[in-house]
């Protein structure tokens, strides 16, 4: 007895169905740095109980790949150097997946002369009040931008777009800084993008626009911690403070504690995850303390560290106190000496004013023999012989009258 077994391979349902690419694929700029990708299913595509999805691949400016059941997609990207993407059909049946050829579309770069775009764009946000966020951006003129170039900045946050109201100019009177004291940026949002668009104008060249995307949390400069209290109890340094102005909770912050021992000169920066701190120190030293804050990675992307708080001094340095007392005594003694000298000089000056010296009276009678008088004065101070010789030829009576 022979048993004949025949096996015929089964053909997957829909295996013979051709997968066709989408049609009417378009790219449209719908807002600043925003592209709408749209396509339509191929009308000749057979489905045969299969599921149709679409594979989308962004080629530039930032590569990205994802799939979707929809026939449209919105992407945010910097468009100054153009945008390129492609899409294909995916036919899914069970565990099998087949794909069509790619359909590609692109947006050309924004027009303008090379090297005229703004460069080195940097932006910082700050929560000024619990519900308000400020924005400040700086940039440099492009190397190929003419001297008469004027730049203008716009920001877009979600659906809101606004032009800069206040600019700061450089030495060429070109705008290089923009400030928004109030914006539509929501301080409690996480990882929302802020679009910055800077275009320009010139009489000598076409200025190419520039776009850049910022994560709102990554560019936030945190505020300084508030109500800082520092005390020194024997050898224990105690510190307490409140979190910065922010809609985020206390556990979303971390701190740096900058401590300087003014006696020894030792410096240290301590990282702290709470808003209180206790440290054992030398109680005979004097310390300077500053604190700053930042967001931690638990709640959101880290931004910029806050500025340091004002310096707070605690403790007493005995050596410094002794030197201070010595310097104080020296200053006081020097001041007293100067005051005493000044007083003596003042008294002498006043005395001379009250009792001036008596002037020597002038001789109103003319001497008839001035020469003989001088000779006679000489004779009185010399020997008798010398007197006779000097007075030779003069009558004795005249000489006597002249001298006495």
matplotlib code that plots the C-alpha trace (Angstrom):
import matplotlib.pyplot as plt

x = [0.0, 1.4, 0.4, 0.8, 1.0, 0.7, 1.5, 0.6, 2.1, -0.6, -0.5, -1.0, -4.1, -3.4, 0.1, -0.5, -1.8, 0.4, 1.4, 1.1, 2.7, 0.6, -0.4, -0.5, 2.2, 2.7, 4.7, 3.2, 4.6, 1.7, 3.5, 7.0, 9.2, 6.2, 5.5, 2.2, 2.8, -0.2, -0.8, -3.7, -4.1, -3.5, -7.0, -5.8, -4.7, -6.5, -6.9, -8.3, -9.0, -5.5, -4.6, -3.0, -0.5, 2.1, 5.8, 7.1, 10.8, 12.1, 15.5, 16.4, 17.0, 16.8, 16.3, 13.2, 11.1, 7.6, 4.5, 0.9, -2.6, -3.5, -2.8, -1.4, 1.3, 2.6, 6.3, 8.2, 11.6, 14.0, 13.3, 16.0, 18.0, 15.0, 13.0, 13.0, 10.7, 9.3, 6.3, 5.4, 2.4, 2.6, 0.2, -0.3, -2.0, -1.5, 2.3, 3.1, 4.0, 4.8, 5.7, 5.5, 8.1, 8.9, 7.3, 9.5, 8.9, 11.0, 10.9, 13.7, 15.9, 14.7, 16.0, 18.8, 22.6, 25.0, 26.5, 24.0, 21.9, 22.1, 24.6, 25.3, 21.6, 21.2, 18.0, 17.1, 13.7, 12.9, 9.8, 9.3, 6.0, 4.2, 2.3, 4.6, 7.7, 10.2, 12.4, 15.7, 17.7, 21.0, 22.8, 25.6, 25.4, 26.4, 29.9, 28.6, 25.9, 26.3, 26.8, 23.3, 21.7, 18.7, 17.6, 14.1, 13.2, 9.9, 9.1, 6.4, 5.0, 2.3, -0.1, 1.0, 3.5, 4.9, 7.5, 10.1, 9.1, 12.5, 15.9, 19.5, 21.8, 25.6, 28.1, 26.8, 23.3, 22.3, 19.8, 21.7, 19.5, 15.7, 13.7, 10.2, 9.2, 6.0, 5.3, 2.7, 5.1, 3.5, 5.9, 4.5, 4.7, 7.3, 9.5, 7.4, 9.4, 10.0, 10.6, 12.9, 12.8, 15.2, 15.0, 16.7, 16.8, 19.5, 19.8, 22.8, 21.9, 19.0, 19.3, 18.6, 16.3, 17.4, 15.4, 16.2, 14.2, 14.6, 13.2, 11.6, 12.8, 16.4, 16.8, 15.1, 17.3, 16.1, 15.5, 17.6, 16.4, 14.4, 14.4, 17.8, 18.6, 22.1, 23.2, 26.2, 25.5, 28.8, 30.3, 27.1, 26.3, 22.5, 21.0, 17.4, 15.8, 12.7, 12.6, 12.8, 9.7, 8.4, 5.3, 7.2, 7.4, 10.3, 11.4, 12.1, 15.1, 18.6, 21.1, 24.7, 26.1, 29.3, 31.2, 34.4, 36.3, 37.7, 40.2, 41.9, 40.8, 39.4, 36.5, 34.0, 30.8, 28.3, 25.4, 22.1, 18.8, 16.7, 16.0, 17.8, 21.3, 23.5, 27.3, 29.9, 32.4, 35.1, 33.2, 36.1, 36.2, 34.1, 32.4, 30.9, 28.0, 26.2, 23.5, 22.1, 19.4, 18.6, 15.9, 16.8, 16.3, 13.4, 10.7, 12.0, 15.0, 17.6, 18.0, 20.6, 21.8, 20.4, 22.7, 24.4, 22.6, 24.1, 27.0, 25.9, 28.6, 28.4, 30.8, 33.6, 37.3, 39.3, 42.4, 40.5, 38.8, 42.2, 43.6, 40.4, 40.8, 44.5, 43.6, 40.8, 43.1, 45.7, 43.2, 41.8, 45.2, 46.3, 43.1, 43.6, 47.2, 46.2, 43.4, 45.8, 48.4, 45.7, 44.4, 47.9, 48.4, 45.0, 45.8, 49.1, 47.5, 44.8, 47.5, 49.4, 46.2, 45.4, 49.0, 50.8, 54.5, 55.3, 56.8, 60.2, 59.6, 61.1, 63.7, 62.0, 65.2, 67.8, 71.4, 73.6, 76.7, 75.7, 79.1, 80.8, 78.2, 79.1, 82.8, 82.1, 80.1, 83.1, 85.4, 83.5, 83.9, 87.7, 90.8, 91.6, 94.4, 92.1, 89.5, 92.0, 93.1, 89.6, 88.6, 91.8, 91.1, 87.8, 87.3, 86.9, 83.9, 82.1, 83.2, 81.9, 78.6, 78.2, 78.9, 77.3]
y = [0.0, 3.3, 6.6, 9.5, 12.9, 15.9, 19.5, 22.6, 25.9, 28.4, 31.9, 34.7, 36.6, 39.8, 38.6, 39.4, 42.9, 45.7, 48.4, 51.8, 55.1, 58.0, 60.8, 64.6, 64.9, 68.6, 70.7, 74.0, 76.5, 77.1, 79.4, 80.5, 77.4, 75.1, 72.8, 71.0, 67.7, 66.5, 63.6, 61.4, 57.6, 56.2, 55.7, 52.5, 50.9, 47.6, 47.1, 43.5, 43.6, 45.0, 48.1, 51.0, 53.2, 55.7, 55.8, 59.4, 60.3, 63.9, 64.2, 67.7, 69.9, 67.4, 63.7, 62.0, 59.0, 58.0, 56.3, 57.4, 56.5, 60.0, 61.7, 64.9, 65.8, 69.1, 69.5, 72.3, 72.9, 75.7, 76.4, 78.9, 76.2, 74.4, 71.3, 67.8, 64.9, 61.7, 59.4, 55.8, 53.5, 50.6, 47.7, 45.6, 42.3, 40.2, 40.1, 40.9, 44.4, 45.5, 49.0, 51.1, 53.3, 56.6, 59.9, 62.9, 66.6, 69.6, 73.3, 75.5, 77.5, 81.0, 83.6, 85.9, 86.5, 84.1, 85.0, 87.8, 86.0, 86.8, 84.5, 83.4, 83.6, 83.1, 83.5, 83.5, 83.5, 84.5, 84.2, 87.8, 87.2, 83.9, 84.2, 86.1, 85.2, 87.7, 86.9, 88.3, 87.3, 88.5, 87.9, 89.1, 90.5, 88.1, 88.4, 89.2, 91.6, 95.3, 97.9, 99.3, 96.0, 96.2, 93.0, 92.3, 89.5, 87.6, 84.8, 82.2, 80.2, 77.6, 79.7, 83.1, 85.2, 88.6, 91.0, 92.4, 95.8, 96.9, 96.6, 97.4, 98.6, 98.1, 100.7, 100.4, 101.2, 97.6, 95.8, 93.1, 92.5, 92.2, 92.2, 91.2, 92.2, 90.1, 87.1, 84.4, 81.8, 79.6, 79.2, 75.8, 74.1, 71.4, 71.1, 73.4, 74.9, 78.6, 79.6, 82.6, 84.1, 86.9, 88.6, 91.8, 94.6, 96.5, 98.8, 96.8, 93.2, 90.8, 89.6, 85.9, 85.1, 82.8, 80.5, 78.7, 76.5, 76.6, 74.4, 76.8, 75.0, 74.7, 78.5, 79.6, 81.5, 80.6, 83.3, 83.8, 82.0, 84.2, 85.0, 83.5, 83.2, 82.2, 81.8, 80.4, 78.6, 77.6, 75.3, 74.7, 76.8, 76.9, 78.1, 78.3, 79.9, 79.7, 78.5, 81.0, 82.6, 79.7, 77.7, 74.5, 72.9, 72.9, 69.3, 70.6, 72.7, 72.2, 74.7, 75.5, 76.8, 78.9, 79.1, 81.0, 80.9, 84.4, 83.4, 80.5, 81.5, 78.1, 78.0, 75.3, 74.9, 72.4, 71.0, 70.8, 69.3, 70.9, 74.5, 74.0, 73.1, 72.5, 72.3, 71.9, 74.7, 76.5, 78.8, 81.1, 82.1, 84.5, 83.3, 84.7, 82.8, 83.0, 80.7, 80.1, 77.8, 75.7, 73.2, 69.6, 66.8, 65.2, 67.7, 69.2, 70.1, 72.1, 75.7, 78.3, 78.7, 81.8, 84.7, 84.4, 85.9, 88.9, 88.0, 87.2, 87.3, 85.3, 84.6, 86.6, 86.4, 87.3, 88.2, 90.4, 92.1, 92.8, 94.3, 96.3, 97.7, 98.6, 100.4, 102.2, 103.3, 104.5, 106.4, 108.0, 109.0, 110.4, 112.4, 113.8, 114.8, 116.6, 118.4, 119.5, 120.8, 122.6, 124.1, 125.3, 126.9, 128.5, 129.9, 131.4, 132.9, 134.5, 135.8, 137.5, 139.1, 140.4, 141.6, 142.6, 143.6, 147.4, 148.8, 150.7, 154.4, 155.9, 158.8, 161.9, 164.1, 164.0, 163.4, 166.2, 164.0, 160.5, 159.4, 160.9, 159.2, 155.8, 156.5, 157.6, 154.3, 152.4, 154.3, 153.5, 149.8, 150.0, 150.9, 154.5, 154.7, 153.5, 156.1, 158.9, 157.7, 157.4, 160.8, 162.5, 166.0, 166.4, 168.8, 167.1, 169.0, 167.7, 164.1, 164.3, 165.7, 163.0, 160.1, 161.3]
z = [0.0, -1.1, 0.5, -1.7, 0.0, -2.1, -0.7, -2.6, -1.3, -0.4, -1.9, 0.6, 0.0, -1.9, -2.8, -6.4, -5.7, -7.0, -4.5, -6.2, -4.9, -3.7, -6.1, -6.0, -3.4, -2.4, 0.0, 1.2, 3.6, 6.0, 8.6, 9.6, 9.5, 9.0, 6.1, 5.2, 3.4, 1.5, -0.9, -2.2, -2.4, -5.8, -7.3, -9.1, -5.8, -5.0, -1.3, -1.0, 2.7, 3.3, 5.4, 3.7, 5.5, 4.3, 5.0, 5.2, 5.2, 5.7, 3.9, 4.9, 6.8, 9.6, 8.7, 10.1, 9.3, 10.4, 9.1, 9.3, 8.1, 7.2, 3.9, 5.4, 7.9, 9.4, 10.2, 11.8, 10.3, 9.4, 5.7, 4.7, 3.0, 1.6, 2.5, 0.9, 1.7, 0.1, 0.7, -0.3, 0.2, 2.6, 2.1, 5.3, 5.5, 8.6, 9.3, 5.7, 4.5, 1.0, -0.2, -3.3, -4.9, -3.4, -4.5, -3.7, -3.3, -2.3, -1.5, -2.8, -0.5, 0.4, -2.0, -1.2, -1.7, -0.1, 3.2, 3.9, 6.4, 10.1, 12.0, 15.5, 16.5, 20.3, 22.3, 26.0, 27.7, 31.3, 33.5, 34.6, 36.4, 37.1, 33.8, 31.6, 29.6, 28.1, 25.0, 24.0, 20.9, 19.5, 16.2, 14.0, 10.5, 7.7, 6.3, 2.9, 4.1, 2.9, 5.6, 5.0, 5.9, 8.3, 10.0, 11.3, 13.7, 14.1, 16.5, 16.2, 19.1, 18.2, 16.0, 17.2, 15.1, 16.2, 15.0, 17.3, 18.9, 20.3, 18.7, 19.8, 17.1, 16.5, 15.4, 11.8, 13.0, 12.1, 14.3, 16.2, 19.3, 19.9, 23.1, 23.8, 27.3, 27.0, 24.7, 24.1, 25.3, 28.0, 31.0, 32.0, 28.6, 28.1, 24.9, 22.8, 19.9, 19.4, 15.8, 15.1, 11.7, 10.7, 7.3, 6.1, 3.5, 1.7, -1.3, -2.5, -2.2, -1.5, 2.1, 2.6, 5.5, 8.4, 10.6, 13.8, 16.2, 20.0, 22.7, 25.0, 28.1, 26.9, 26.4, 29.6, 32.1, 35.5, 38.0, 41.2, 44.3, 46.7, 50.4, 51.1, 54.8, 56.1, 59.7, 61.5, 64.8, 66.4, 63.7, 61.7, 58.7, 58.1, 54.8, 53.6, 50.5, 48.2, 44.7, 41.8, 40.3, 38.1, 37.5, 38.2, 41.6, 44.0, 43.1, 39.5, 40.6, 41.6, 43.1, 43.4, 46.7, 46.3, 49.6, 50.3, 53.6, 53.8, 56.5, 54.6, 51.0, 50.3, 47.8, 47.0, 44.9, 46.3, 44.3, 46.2, 45.2, 48.0, 49.2, 52.6, 53.5, 56.6, 56.6, 59.3, 59.1, 61.1, 63.5, 63.9, 60.2, 58.1, 54.9, 51.8, 50.2, 46.8, 45.4, 41.9, 40.4, 37.4, 36.3, 36.7, 34.1, 36.0, 35.0, 31.7, 29.6, 31.5, 30.7, 31.6, 35.2, 36.9, 37.9, 41.2, 44.2, 46.0, 48.3, 51.9, 54.7, 57.9, 60.8, 62.4, 61.5, 64.6, 62.6, 60.3, 63.3, 64.9, 61.7, 61.3, 64.9, 64.3, 61.0, 62.8, 65.6, 63.1, 61.1, 64.3, 65.7, 62.3, 62.0, 65.6, 64.9, 61.7, 63.5, 66.2, 63.8, 61.9, 65.1, 66.1, 62.7, 62.9, 66.4, 65.3, 62.3, 64.5, 67.0, 64.2, 63.1, 66.6, 67.5, 64.3, 64.7, 65.1, 61.9, 62.1, 61.7, 58.6, 58.8, 57.5, 57.9, 55.1, 56.3, 54.9, 55.1, 54.2, 53.1, 56.1, 58.3, 57.0, 57.5, 61.0, 61.7, 60.4, 62.6, 65.8, 65.2, 64.4, 66.3, 67.2, 64.5, 61.8, 62.8, 62.5, 59.1, 57.8, 59.2, 57.9, 56.6, 58.4, 61.3, 64.7, 65.5, 62.3, 63.0, 66.6, 65.5, 62.8, 65.2, 68.4]

ax = plt.figure().add_subplot(projection="3d")
ax.plot(x, y, z, "-o")
ax.set_aspect("equal")
plt.show()
